[in-house]
Amino acid sequence: MRPILLFTLLAAAACARGGQPIGESGPEVVERRVEIVSGGGTGGGPAQVIGGDEAALREFVGRALHYPSPEGAEGTTVLIGALPESLPLELPIPEGSRVIGSTIRDQQMGGTEVILDVDMAPDAVLTFYQEQLLQAGWENAPQQPYGGGFVSASWPTATFCLNQDEAQIYLSAFEIPGKGTDVRLNIQSPVQYSACDPETYGPTDDASAMIPQLASPGGSVVQSGGSSSGDGMADTSAVLQTELSPGELASQYADQLAEIGWTQVGQEAAPELAWSSWSTTDEEGRAWSGLLLVAANPVVPDRVFAWFRVEQAD
């Protein structure tokens, strides 16, 4: 961890020693050293809290989590090591989990978030909630409501809906080496915009719907990305942090494309660049072409750019 900001506050004491006027003995100088610490890049570790006492920490947390609003939004409640008593649903918790805490906001500000430490792998956490919630009458929302794209496989996510708009849970699970899995559960009830409503979150066009979800291999993290579409085409791109070469990364994505029904037409790989071309047909029998491009960053060795484009072929 490295401090990114360091400053010193100097304050004069409000009273003099021994009842003497302040000017006779000079002000008492109090130095307070405050460090704001950043976790740095991916895998940099948890945030550190430095300085202050319990009262100051509580004040900071309360102010940091509450955003004043002209409409007079409801306040925020933070529960340390506890679940909310007024959840609108019975929330399953994996056996042996440690409840880190909960944050309760009004629905416009994000609803309720529960943070857990779970002694299970991220994929196992996802399976647990799928089994428990589906048995209780929930349904899975599409993983990529706006179409597919490049995602980090090491950070599984899922969204579940109850009766489409009665309640919604967004789950993310991130593995912390040697410490189990950090699980975040965001709960909304009622739901203003349901992820299970195809009219609200369906792909904006046919080409966007043809973009598949491409998961990065273990140890590779998607740091940023984007997408665009129009006139029978759509593309998605991402910048990844990875130790894999462009060819190795492209091969992993190629396996996923083949698994979901795309047919490879051509390919080529070099140390700094790998590409492959693809074809497939949709449910209506229309032909589509695809182009996958993975390129290394010559300036930053562990950064790779990935791009996938689909286009209607007829």
N, C-alpha and C positions, 0 to 999 in steps of 0.2 A: 504494500500500500504506500502511496506517496502523497504527502500533503499538497494540495493544489492552491491553498490560500492560507496565509499566515499574517495575523495582524496583532498589534498591541494597543490596548486601551489604557489611557492614563486618566486617573480621576483624583481630584483633591478631596481630602476628608472634610466632612461637614462640620466638625468641631475640633477644637484644639485640645491638646493634652493639658490636664491640670487646671482647666477652666481659663487658661490664658487666651487672649485673642489670637486668631489664626495668624495674623501678620507677625507676631513675635517669634514663633518657633518654625514658621514655614509650613506649607501643606504636607500632609502625609501622602506619599505617592503609592498607589496600589497598581501593580502591574498584573494584567490578566492576559494570558496567552491562549488564543483560540485557534484551533486547527480544524479546517474542513477537509475531510479525507475522502478521496474517491477510490473506488475499487479498481480503477484502470480498465483494462480490456477484459475480454471474456476470461472467466476463471480467475479473476483477480482476488476473489475472496469476499467475505461479507463486509458491510460498512462498519466503521468504527465510530463510537460516540466518545468524544474527548471533552473533558471539562464540565463545569456546572454541577449542580446537586439535583436531588430528586424533584424538587419544586420547579427548577429551571427546565429540567427535561420534560416534565409534564406540560409546562407552558408551551414549550417548543412544539411538542407533538400535537397539542391541541390546535395551535395556530397553523402548523404545516398541513394538517388534514382538513382544515375548515376554510372554505373560500367564500368570503362575503358576497352577497348577491343583492341587487336592487329589489328583487322579488321577495327577499326575506326567506331564503332557503332554510330548511331545517338544519339543526346542528349535526355534529358528528359525535358518535360515541365509540370509544375504544375500550375493548375488554381485554385485559391481560390474562392469558392462559385460560380463557373461557369461551364458550359458545353463547350466542344470543339465546335468551329464553323465549323470544317471541318469533322464532322462525316460522314461516308459513308452511313448513313441510318437515317431514322427518328425515333428517340428513344422516345417511350412513357414514360411519367412521371406521376405517380399517382397525382391526384389533392391534393394540400396542402403540397406536399413534400418540403423539404428544401435541396437544393443542397449544400453539404459540399465541394465538389471540384472534380477535375479530374486530372488524371495523364496520360500523353501521351508519350509513348515510341515507338520505332520501333517494328515491328512485332516479331522479334527474341527475344526481351526483354520483351514481354508480351502484346503488343498492348496498348489499351486505357482502363483505369479503371475509372468508375464514382462511387462516394460515395454519397448516399442519406440518409436522415432521413425521414421515412415514418410513418404516423400515422395510420398504419394498422397492423394487425397480420401477421406474416411471411407467413402463408398459404394463406391469402388473397392477399398478394403481389405476391405470385407465381401464383395464379389464374388470377390476373390482367394481368400479362405479358403473360401468356398462351393465354388468350383471345385476347389481343391486337396483339401479334406477329403472332399467327396462322391466324388471319383475314387478316394480311398483307402479307401472303404467306410464313411464316416461318414454320419450322417443329420441333417437339420435338426430341431431341436426346435421346437414351436410358439412363435411370438414372444411370445404372451401366454397362458401355460398356465392362468391363472385367468380367462380371458376377455379382453376388450380394455380400452380406456381411453385417456386422453390421454397422449401420449408426445412427447418432444422429437425432432424429425426431425434436428436437428444433431448428435445423439449416437446413431448407429446401434449396435444391439446384436444379438447372435445367440448361440444355444446349439447346440452340436453334440454328438451322442452316438455312441459306438462300441459296437455290439452292445448297445445300450440301457443297460447298467450296467457295462461294462468300463472305459470312460473317458468323460469329459465335458469340453468346453471352453466356457467363457463368454467371449465377445469383446465388447469395447466399443471404439469408435473416436471420438475427439473432436478436431475440427479446431482447431488453434492458429493464428490468423492470422499469416501470414508465416513459420511454422515447421513446416509439414506437419501430420501427424496423430499424436496421442498414442494408441497402441494398447496395451490391456491384455488379456492372455490368462490367464484363470484355469483351471488344469488340475487335474482330480481323477481319481484312479484308485487303487482301484476306486471306484464311485459308490454311496453309500448311498441317496440319493433321486434317481432319474433324472428329468430334465426330459422325457424321451421316454416315460415310463411314464404312460399316461392314467389309470391307477388312482390314481397318486400325485398328479399335477398337473393332472388334468382339471378343468373348471369344476364348481363345487359344485352347480349346478342349471341347468335349461334357460335361465332368464332371463339368468344370468351369461354363458352361452355366446353369447347374442345381442348382447352389448355388443361393438361393433367397435373396432378400434384406430384412433384418430384422431391423426394426426401433426401437430404444430404446424408452421406455416410457418417458413422460414428467418429467423433473427433473433428468434424467439420461443422462450422456454425454460420448460418446466414446472418449477415450483419445489416444488410439493407437490400431493398428491391423495389421494383416498379412494374407497371403493366400498362398496355394501351391496346385499343382495338378500333376497327372501323373498316367498312367496305370489304367485308368477307375475310378479314384477317385479324389476328390478335397475337400479341407477344408478351412475354414475361421475362424479367431479368433479375439478377441478384449479384451481390458482392459477397463472397464467402471468405472466411478465415479457415485455412486448411493446410495440412502438410502433404496432401496428395497432389500429384501432377495433373495437368489438364486432361491427359489421356486416361489416367486412373479414375478421375472424377466423371469424365464423359462415359466411361464404361459402366460405372455404377448407374448413371441415369439411363443409359441404353437398356440395361437389364429391366428397369422399371417400365420403360416404354413398351418393350416387347411383351412384358407380362400382362399389360392391359390391352393388347391387341394391335399395337403399331408394328408395321413391318419396315425393317431397315432396308434402304435402297442403296446407300453408299456411305463411306466413312473414310476418314484420314486423320492420323494423329502425328504430331511433332512435339518436341520438348515444350514449346511455348503455346501451342494451339492444337485443339482437336475439334473436329466437326463430324456430324453425321446427318444424313437426310432420311426422311421417313414418309410413310403413307398409311392411310387408314380410311375406313368408311364409317359414317355415323348411323344411327338407328333408322334413318330415312333413306339410306343407301347412297348418300352424297359422298363424293371422294374429297379427301383432305390431304394436304402435304404438310410436312413438318421439317424444321431445320433446327438442329441443336448445335450450339457453339460454346466452347469453353476455352478461355484464354487466360494465361498467366499475366500477372502484373510485373513488368520487368524492374520496377523500382522497389516494390514491397514483396519480398519473396513468398510470404504466406498468404497473399491475397490472390483470389481468382475471380474472374468475371464469367458468369454463366448466362446464356440467353437461349430462349426457345420460342420459335415462331410457328404458328399454324396459319394455313391459308386454304380457302376453298379451291379445289382443283378443277371444278367444272361448273 
